[in-house]
Amino acid sequence: MKVLILNGSPHKDGNLSVAINEMKKIFDAEGDIDVDIVDVGNKPITGCKACYACNKLGECCMHDLVNQTLPKFKAADGVILASPVYYAAPNGTLMSFCDRLFFAAKFDKRMKVGASIVAARRGGCSATYDTLNKFFGIAGMPIASSQYWNMVHGGAPGEANQDLEGLQTMRSLARNMVFLMKSIQLGKTLFELPPLEEPAKTSFIR
């Protein structure tokens, strides 16, 4: 099975990496899960232009890390969006990346397991967590949860290692993701995916 982790932090060894590595330990221990970490936060990612060219191209018209990540997204059984907290919201670079990635991904994303994890010195984690989860909700992706909201706290790099509850939350989240991914994989062998209706577009302007 494959897990794709999109790291929205511009700091390679920051507190978000502490959370990611704690989850990766659980995935690695399973022995049959490949983890691919894509560093997004330190890349020059431009926001979506709403040109809709991806409807014809099957990929974004701006050929950068987004298009390089699309095949990994398609192959993934689980996707983790990881973001630091900036003004009680996700990193702007990660948001621009996800806007384009999810919109340009014209393949069926249903039943890929999604999870969001966030890191902050103090506040804004819940709002950031809620915002990231909306990408999964619109894509038909089950959202994995843990024993608490998926967050770690720390200011200086590495301080999240002292957040024992946060680290435990990451481990529990990883285990729950493994269970969900394997359960869905088993379910696909026994049942077909639910039928998908054609989108009904409703305009509220009369």
Phi, psi and chi 1 to 4 in degrees:
 res  aa     phi    psi   chi1   chi2   chi3   chi4
   1 MET       -  159.3  -50.6 -163.0   79.1      -
   2 LYS  -126.0  135.4  -62.6 -179.7 -177.8  -63.7
   3 VAL  -120.0  127.2  171.5      -      -      -
   4 LEU  -105.9  124.4  174.0   63.5      -      -
   5 ILE  -114.0  121.7  -58.6  176.9      -      -
   6 LEU  -102.3  107.9  -56.4  178.9      -      -
   7 ASN   -91.5  110.5 -177.8    4.0      -      -
   8 GLY   -87.5    2.4      -      -      -      -
   9 SER   -82.1  138.2  174.4      -      -      -
  10 PRO   -78.5   -6.6   27.4  -33.4      -      -
  11 HIS  -105.4  114.5  -56.0  -65.9      -      -
  12 LYS   -60.7  -38.6 -175.4  176.0 -179.2 -179.8
  13 ASP  -114.5   37.7  -62.3  -44.2      -      -
  14 GLY   -84.2 -169.8      -      -      -      -
  15 ASN   -68.7  -26.5  -72.6  -53.1      -      -
  16 LEU   -66.0  -36.2 -161.2   59.7      -      -
  17 SER   -64.7  -32.3  -69.2      -      -      -
  18 VAL   -60.2  -44.8  171.7      -      -      -
  19 ALA   -66.3  -43.7      -      -      -      -
  20 ILE   -61.8  -45.3  -70.1  171.6      -      -
  21 ASN   -65.3  -31.8  -69.8  -25.7      -      -
  22 GLU   -66.5  -38.6 -161.8   69.8   13.0      -
  23 MET   -69.9  -40.6  -66.0 -171.2   70.8      -
  24 LYS   -61.3  -32.7 -170.8  173.9 -177.3  -62.3
  25 LYS   -58.3  -41.4  -67.5  174.7 -173.0  176.1
  26 ILE   -68.6  -44.2  -57.6  -60.9      -      -
  27 PHE   -62.0  -44.0  -65.6  137.1      -      -
  28 ASP   -63.8  -35.8  -69.8  -15.2      -      -
  29 ALA   -66.3  -23.7      -      -      -      -
  30 GLU   -67.6  -31.7  -73.2  -68.3  -43.8      -
  31 GLY    86.1  -17.6      -      -      -      -
  32 ASP  -126.4   24.3   57.6   -7.4      -      -
  33 ILE  -122.3  121.0  -63.1  178.6      -      -
  34 ASP   -91.2  128.2  -66.2  -33.1      -      -
  35 VAL  -109.9  126.9  178.4      -      -      -
  36 ASP  -120.2  116.2 -167.7  -12.5      -      -
  37 ILE  -101.9  121.4  -58.9  173.3      -      -
  38 VAL  -108.5  118.6  176.7      -      -      -
  39 ASP   -82.0  115.4  -67.8  -43.3      -      -
  40 VAL  -105.6  -37.8  176.2      -      -      -
  41 GLY   -63.1  -18.8      -      -      -      -
  42 ASN  -106.1   18.8   56.6    0.7      -      -
  43 LYS  -108.7  151.7  -58.0  -64.6 -169.1  -58.7
  44 PRO   -81.3   79.8   29.3  -33.6      -      -
  45 ILE   -97.0  125.3  -57.5  -62.6      -      -
  46 THR   -91.4  148.3  -57.8      -      -      -
  47 GLY   -71.8  167.6      -      -      -      -
  48 CYS   -64.2  139.1  179.0      -      -      -
  49 LYS   -97.3   -0.6  -60.5 -167.8  -66.1 -174.5
  50 ALA    53.7   40.1      -      -      -      -
  51 CYS   -89.3  -15.4   65.7      -      -      -
  52 TYR    63.2   15.7  -62.4   96.9      -      -
  53 ALA   -63.5  -26.9      -      -      -      -
  54 CYS   -63.9  -22.1   56.1      -      -      -
  55 ASN   -63.3  -29.9  -71.6  -24.7      -      -
  56 LYS   -96.5  -38.7  -65.3 -178.5  178.9  179.4
  57 LEU   -78.6  -29.2  -61.3  174.0      -      -
  58 GLY    78.3    8.5      -      -      -      -
  59 GLU  -157.8  171.2   62.8  179.1   11.0      -
  60 CYS   -72.2  147.6 -174.3      -      -      -
  61 CYS   -71.8  -18.5   68.0      -      -      -
  62 MET   -95.6  109.8  -66.6  177.8  -84.4      -
  63 HIS   -86.0   91.7  -61.3  -73.0      -      -
  64 ASP  -141.4 -150.3   56.6   10.9      -      -
  65 LEU   -60.8  -26.2 -174.4   62.2      -      -
  66 VAL   -59.4  -51.7  170.2      -      -      -
  67 ASN   -67.2  -31.7  -74.6  -12.6      -      -
  68 GLN   -67.1  -26.9  -63.6  169.6   29.0      -
  69 THR   -89.1  -20.7  -53.5      -      -      -
  70 LEU   -53.4  -46.7  -82.8  171.1      -      -
  71 PRO   -63.1  -34.0  -20.1   32.0      -      -
  72 LYS   -68.3  -38.7  -61.8  178.8  179.7 -178.8
  73 PHE   -62.9  -44.3 -173.8   12.9      -      -
  74 LYS   -62.9  -37.5 -174.9  174.5 -176.6  178.4
  75 ALA   -82.1  -15.5      -      -      -      -
  76 ALA   -74.0  142.4      -      -      -      -
  77 ASP   -91.8  -23.5  -59.8  -73.7      -      -
  78 GLY  -141.6  145.5      -      -      -      -
  79 VAL  -131.5  129.9  177.7      -      -      -
  80 ILE  -116.7  125.2  -61.9  171.1      -      -
  81 LEU  -100.7  119.6  -55.9 -177.8      -      -
  82 ALA  -118.6  125.5      -      -      -      -
  83 SER  -140.6  142.9 -179.9      -      -      -
  84 PRO   -74.8  168.7   28.9  -34.1      -      -
  85 VAL  -100.7  121.9  174.4      -      -      -
  86 TYR  -120.7  111.9  -70.4   -0.1      -      -
  87 TYR    51.7   48.9  -73.2   92.2      -      -
  88 ALA    59.0   33.5      -      -      -      -
  89 ALA  -151.6  164.5      -      -      -      -
  90 PRO   -67.0  159.5  -18.7   31.0      -      -
  91 ASN   -52.4  131.3  172.2  -58.3      -      -
  92 GLY   -61.5  -34.3      -      -      -      -
  93 THR   -64.7  -43.9  -57.1      -      -      -
  94 LEU   -63.9  -40.0  179.4   65.1      -      -
  95 MET   -63.1  -44.2  -74.2  -61.0  -65.6      -
  96 SER   -61.7  -41.1  -67.3      -      -      -
  97 PHE   -62.6  -47.6 -177.0   88.5      -      -
  98 CYS   -69.6  -36.6  -72.0      -      -      -
  99 ASP   -53.8  -47.8  -77.1  -15.1      -      -
 100 ARG   -76.1  -40.0  -69.6  170.9   50.2 -152.9
 101 LEU   -62.3  -49.9  179.8   73.9      -      -
 102 PHE   -69.4  -35.0  -84.2   74.8      -      -
 103 PHE   -75.1  -35.5 -163.0   70.9      -      -
 104 ALA   -78.8  -16.5      -      -      -      -
 105 ALA   -80.2   92.4      -      -      -      -
 106 LYS   -85.3   -1.5  -58.6  -54.5  178.7 -177.4
 107 PHE   -79.4  168.1   47.2   82.1      -      -
 108 ASP   -73.7  116.3 -168.4   -7.1      -      -
 109 LYS   -98.8   -0.2  -63.0  174.2  -79.7  -65.6
 110 ARG   -61.2  140.3  -68.4  178.0  -58.8  158.1
 111 MET    73.2    7.2  -60.0  -52.4  152.7      -
 112 LYS   -75.2  135.5  -63.7  178.6 -176.9  -68.6
 113 VAL   -82.7  128.1  176.4      -      -      -
 114 GLY  -110.9  148.8      -      -      -      -
 115 ALA  -150.4  142.5      -      -      -      -
 116 SER  -114.3  139.5  -60.7      -      -      -
 117 ILE  -132.0  145.0   63.0  173.8      -      -
 118 VAL  -136.0  157.3  -60.0      -      -      -
 119 ALA  -137.7  138.6      -      -      -      -
 120 ALA  -153.4  160.6      -      -      -      -
 121 ARG   -69.3  -40.8 -179.2 -168.4   66.2   82.8
 122 ARG  -146.4  -74.6 -172.8  169.6  176.2   86.0
 123 GLY  -111.1  172.3      -      -      -      -
 124 GLY    93.1   -1.3      -      -      -      -
 125 CYS   -65.2  -45.1  -73.6      -      -      -
 126 SER   -63.5  -42.6  -64.5      -      -      -
 127 ALA   -64.5  -40.0      -      -      -      -
 128 THR   -65.6  -44.3  -57.8      -      -      -
 129 TYR   -59.3  -46.2  172.6   70.5      -      -
 130 ASP   -62.4  -41.3  -68.5  -18.7      -      -
 131 THR   -62.9  -45.2  -60.8      -      -      -
 132 LEU   -64.8  -36.8  -67.8  174.2      -      -
 133 ASN   -65.2  -19.9  -79.1  -23.3      -      -
 134 LYS   -65.8  -26.5  -69.6  177.8  173.3   62.7
 135 PHE   -63.0  -39.4  -74.0  103.6      -      -
 136 PHE   -72.5  -39.9  -53.5  131.7      -      -
 137 GLY   -61.6  -34.9      -      -      -      -
 138 ILE   -82.2  -12.8 -159.3  171.6      -      -
 139 ALA  -103.9    5.2      -      -      -      -
 140 GLY    71.5   27.1      -      -      -      -
 141 MET  -101.8  122.0  -62.4  171.2   61.7      -
 142 PRO   -59.1  137.1  -20.2   31.1      -      -
 143 ILE   -98.8  121.3  -60.2  173.4      -      -
 144 ALA   -80.4  142.4      -      -      -      -
 145 SER  -121.9  175.2   58.4      -      -      -
 146 SER  -128.8 -153.3 -176.1      -      -      -
 147 GLN   -92.5   -2.7   61.7 -164.3   58.0      -
 148 TYR  -157.0  172.4 -165.5   76.7      -      -
 149 TRP   -62.5  145.8  -65.7  -61.3      -      -
 150 ASN   -78.8   81.1  -52.5  -27.2      -      -
 151 MET  -144.1  151.7   58.8 -175.9   73.4      -
 152 VAL  -128.1  155.2  -63.6      -      -      -
 153 HIS  -121.4  141.7  -71.2   85.0      -      -
 154 GLY   175.0  143.4      -      -      -      -
 155 GLY   -97.3  -72.4      -      -      -      -
 156 ALA   -68.1  150.7      -      -      -      -
 157 PRO   -52.7  130.3  -26.8   35.0      -      -
 158 GLY    92.3  -11.7      -      -      -      -
 159 GLU   -64.0  -24.0  -81.1 -172.1  -11.3      -
 160 ALA   -62.3  -19.8      -      -      -      -
 161 ASN   -62.5  -20.0  -77.1  -57.3      -      -
 162 GLN   -87.7  -10.7  -58.4  174.9   49.0      -
 163 ASP   -85.8   82.0 -178.2    5.3      -      -
 164 LEU   -63.0  -36.6  -60.5 -176.0      -      -
 165 GLU   -68.0  -39.9 -176.2  176.0    0.3      -
 166 GLY   -63.1  -42.3      -      -      -      -
 167 LEU   -65.3  -39.6  -62.9  179.5      -      -
 168 GLN   -63.3  -37.9 -174.4  179.5   63.4      -
 169 THR   -61.5  -39.5  -60.9      -      -      -
 170 MET   -66.1  -41.2  -65.5  -58.4  120.4      -
 171 ARG   -65.1  -43.3  -65.1 -168.3  -61.4  -89.5
 172 SER   -64.2  -39.4  -64.3      -      -      -
 173 LEU   -61.4  -44.7  173.4   61.5      -      -
 174 ALA   -61.7  -43.4      -      -      -      -
 175 ARG   -63.3  -41.1  -66.1 -172.3 -175.0  101.5
 176 ASN   -66.4  -36.1  -71.5  -11.1      -      -
 177 MET   -64.0  -43.8  -78.8 -166.0   71.8      -
 178 VAL   -58.8  -46.3  170.9      -      -      -
 179 PHE   -61.0  -45.4  178.0   83.0      -      -
 180 LEU   -65.1  -44.8  -85.2  174.7      -      -
 181 MET   -61.6  -44.1  -70.7 -172.4  -62.4      -
 182 LYS   -70.5  -35.2  -68.8 -172.1  174.6 -178.1
 183 SER   -66.3  -41.7  -63.3      -      -      -
 184 ILE   -67.3  -39.8  -70.3  171.2      -      -
 185 GLN   -60.1  -43.5 -175.1 -177.1   55.8      -
 186 LEU   -64.9  -41.9  176.9   61.3      -      -
 187 GLY   -62.0  -34.6      -      -      -      -
 188 LYS   -66.7  -28.7  -74.5 -179.8  178.4  178.9
 189 THR   -77.4  -21.6   64.9      -      -      -
 190 LEU  -100.5  -31.2  -60.7  175.5      -      -
 191 PHE  -134.0  157.2  -46.9  103.2      -      -
 192 GLU   -85.1  156.7  -65.5 -178.4   -1.4      -
 193 LEU   -62.4  150.8  -73.6  176.2      -      -
 194 PRO   -56.7  145.9  -21.6   32.0      -      -
 195 PRO   -60.8  144.0   21.3  -31.9      -      -
 196 LEU  -108.6  117.9 -173.6   61.8      -      -
 197 GLU   -77.8  156.4  -63.0 -175.7   13.9      -
 198 GLU   -65.1  137.9  -74.7  -67.0  -39.4      -
 199 PRO   -58.7  133.8  -22.6   32.6      -      -
 200 ALA  -100.9  105.9      -      -      -      -
 201 LYS   -89.6  120.4  -60.0  -71.9 -173.7  179.0
 202 THR  -115.1  123.9  -58.2      -      -      -
 203 SER   -98.6  136.5  173.5      -      -      -
 204 PHE   -97.9    8.6  -67.5   97.4      -      -
 205 ILE   -98.5  119.0  -55.0  -61.0      -      -
 206 ARG  -101.4      -  -64.6  -70.0 -175.1 -101.2
